Amino acid sequence: METETLLARFVRELAAVDPVAVWAHGSLAGGDYQEGRSDLDLIAMLPGPVTWGVAWRIAALHARTRREPLAPKLHCTYLTPDTAEDPARRHLTWAHEQLFRRPVTPVTRAELHAFGRVLHGKAPVGLLPPVADGQLREFVVREQRDYWRPAVGRPRLWAEDIWVDLGLLTFARASATVRDGRLISKREALELLPGLGAPVEVVEDIRGRRYDDPPPVTPRWRVRRAGLVRDYLGPAIDALVASYG
């Protein structure tokens, strides 16, 4: 399996920066992973400061794995025991074949504690502070309100498959977290969406592209789909935020 081959090689390459632990989260750890479609979401805990020299070695090791078929989908964030506590802190990250900084969100932290997959070293317990239920709910509501709700007002975004998929799936997952305090998979989110009032034909469109091999999206359907998603998602997010407040 290409996924396991890449993960094994990547962990070997990480020996250059002496990681304390390497963990997988997201679909790779929680189920519903689709090889060739899903991202490989990883966290590496390093023993000391991420200096420019360490960042250079990280970039080099990613370059050495770039010929692996799934390498473009491998994303890894690098943190240390001294920088792990603050969920808002931005950490060096390799994703989309470049280095930048982003936080390890409460959702990622909760996933790691609930079902994180240990690829190397120690488990998250004791290295990564746990996430309280209130903190997790507050984060997903804030993300819906401050990121996804303004995005609904930008029509051109919703012509893209990725915005349709993530917009609806993230909303369903946020709804489950707010209602039940649960983290759910993308497959579970798809099953939940019709009951939340999402347009069924869009849900089936997402399902087909995620699990089957459908024909390309036609321009006419792309335009209609964007309208359906925006008409649904704006009021749905407003209702979710109001229910939490």
C-alpha positions in Angstrom: 0.0 0.0 0.0 1.5 3.3 -1.1 0.4 5.1 2.1 2.2 2.8 4.4 5.3 2.9 2.2 5.4 6.7 2.3 4.7 6.8 6.1 7.6 4.4 6.8 10.0 6.3 4.6 9.0 9.6 6.1 9.5 8.4 9.7 12.9 7.1 8.7 13.8 10.5 7.1 12.6 12.3 10.3 15.4 10.7 12.2 17.5 13.6 10.9 15.6 15.9 13.4 15.4 13.3 16.2 11.6 13.5 16.8 10.2 12.6 20.3 7.0 11.4 18.6 5.2 11.4 15.2 1.4 11.1 15.2 -1.3 10.9 12.5 -4.7 12.5 12.9 -7.7 13.2 10.6 -9.0 10.4 8.4 -5.6 8.6 8.4 -6.1 7.9 12.1 -9.8 8.0 12.6 -11.0 5.9 9.7 -12.5 6.8 6.3 -9.1 7.3 4.7 -9.2 7.1 0.9 -5.8 6.5 -0.6 -5.0 9.0 -3.4 -7.9 11.3 -2.2 -7.3 11.9 1.5 -4.5 14.0 2.9 -2.0 12.4 5.2 -2.2 14.7 8.3 0.8 14.3 10.7 2.2 16.0 13.7 5.9 15.7 14.7 7.0 16.6 18.2 10.6 17.7 18.2 12.9 17.7 21.2 14.1 21.3 21.0 13.7 24.7 19.3 12.8 24.7 15.6 15.7 26.9 14.5 16.5 27.9 10.9 18.9 25.0 10.8 16.2 22.5 11.8 13.8 24.1 9.3 16.3 23.6 6.6 16.7 19.9 7.5 12.9 19.6 7.5 12.6 21.1 4.0 15.4 18.8 2.8 13.8 15.6 4.1 10.5 16.5 2.5 12.4 17.1 -0.7 13.9 13.6 -0.5 10.4 12.0 -0.4 8.8 14.2 -3.1 9.0 11.4 -5.7 6.7 9.1 -3.7 3.3 9.0 -5.4 1.4 10.4 -2.4 4.0 12.9 -1.2 2.0 16.0 -2.3 -0.7 14.9 0.1 1.6 14.6 3.1 1.2 17.5 5.6 3.2 17.7 8.8 3.3 20.3 11.6 6.3 20.5 13.8 6.1 21.5 17.5 8.1 21.0 20.7 7.1 20.3 24.3 7.8 24.0 25.1 5.5 25.3 22.3 2.7 22.7 22.5 0.4 24.3 25.1 -1.1 27.3 23.2 -3.6 26.3 20.5 -3.3 29.7 18.9 0.5 29.5 18.4 1.7 29.0 14.9 4.1 26.1 14.2 6.3 25.3 11.3 4.3 23.2 8.8 5.0 21.5 5.5 1.9 21.3 3.4 1.1 21.9 -0.3 4.8 21.3 -0.9 6.0 24.4 1.0 6.9 25.5 4.5 4.7 28.0 6.4 3.3 28.4 9.9 -0.1 27.4 11.2 -1.7 26.5 14.6 -2.5 23.0 15.9 -6.2 23.6 16.4 -8.4 22.3 19.3 -10.0 19.9 16.7 -6.6 18.4 15.8 -5.6 18.2 19.5 -8.9 16.5 20.4 -8.5 14.0 17.5 -5.0 13.2 18.6 -6.2 12.4 22.2 -9.3 10.5 21.0 -7.9 8.4 18.2 -4.4 9.6 17.2 -2.2 7.0 15.5 1.3 6.8 16.9 3.8 6.3 14.1 6.9 6.8 16.2 7.7 7.4 19.9 5.4 8.4 22.7 1.6 8.9 22.6 0.0 12.4 22.8 -0.9 11.9 26.5 1.6 13.8 28.6 3.1 15.7 25.6 0.0 17.5 24.3 -2.4 19.3 26.7 -6.0 17.9 26.5 -8.9 19.9 25.1 -11.9 20.7 27.3 -15.4 20.2 25.8 -16.1 23.9 26.1 -12.9 24.8 24.4 -13.7 22.5 21.5 -17.2 23.7 21.0 -16.1 27.4 21.2 -13.5 26.8 18.6 -15.8 25.1 16.0 -18.5 27.8 16.5 -15.9 30.6 16.1 -14.5 28.9 12.9 -18.0 28.7 11.4 -18.8 32.3 12.3 -15.6 34.0 11.5 -14.2 31.9 8.6 -17.0 29.9 6.8 -19.9 32.4 7.2 -17.9 35.3 5.4 -16.8 32.8 2.8 -20.4 32.1 1.9 -20.6 35.7 0.6 -17.9 35.0 -2.0 -19.6 33.3 -4.9 -16.6 32.4 -6.9 -15.2 30.1 -4.2 -18.2 27.8 -4.4 -17.6 26.8 -8.0 -14.7 24.7 -6.7 -15.2 21.1 -5.5 -13.0 21.6 -2.5 -15.1 24.5 -1.1 -18.3 22.6 -1.6 -16.9 19.5 0.1 -15.2 21.2 3.0 -17.9 23.7 3.6 -20.6 21.2 4.0 -18.6 18.5 5.8 -17.0 21.0 8.2 -20.4 22.3 9.0 -21.8 18.9 9.8 -18.9 18.0 11.9 -19.2 21.3 13.8 -22.9 20.6 14.4 -22.1 17.2 15.9 -19.5 18.7 18.2 -21.8 21.5 19.4 -24.8 19.2 19.9 -23.0 16.1 21.4 -19.4 17.1 22.0 -18.4 14.4 19.4 -15.8 14.3 16.7 -17.1 12.6 13.6 -15.6 11.3 10.4 -16.3 12.7 6.9 -18.4 9.7 6.2 -20.4 10.2 9.3 -20.8 13.9 8.3 -22.2 12.9 4.9 -24.7 10.7 6.6 -25.7 13.6 9.0 -26.1 16.3 6.3 -29.5 15.3 4.9 -31.0 15.4 8.5 -29.5 18.9 8.9 -31.4 20.1 5.8 -28.6 20.1 3.3 -29.5 19.7 -0.4 -29.5 15.9 -1.0 -28.3 16.2 -4.6 -25.2 18.1 -3.3 -24.6 15.5 -0.6 -24.7 12.8 -3.3 -22.3 14.8 -5.5 -19.8 14.9 -2.6 -20.3 11.2 -1.9 -19.7 10.3 -5.5 -16.5 12.2 -5.8 -15.2 10.9 -2.5 -16.0 7.2 -2.8 -16.7 6.5 -6.5 -15.3 7.6 -9.9 -18.0 9.9 -11.3 -17.7 11.9 -14.6 -16.4 15.5 -14.4 -18.7 18.1 -13.0 -20.5 19.9 -15.8 -20.4 23.8 -15.9 -24.2 23.9 -15.5 -24.2 21.7 -12.4 -21.2 23.6 -11.0 -23.2 26.9 -11.1 -26.4 25.4 -9.8 -24.5 23.5 -7.0 -22.8 26.7 -5.9 -26.1 28.4 -5.5 -27.6 25.4 -3.6 -24.7 25.3 -1.2 -24.6 29.0 -0.5 -28.4 29.2 0.0 -28.2 26.4 2.5 -25.0 27.1 4.3 -25.5 30.8 5.2 -28.7 30.3 7.2 -27.5 27.0 8.6 -24.3 28.6 10.0 -26.3 31.5 11.4 -28.7 29.0 13.2 -25.7 27.0 14.6 -24.0 30.1 16.0 -27.3 31.4 17.5 -27.9 28.0 19.2 -24.5 28.1 20.8 -24.8 31.7 22.0 
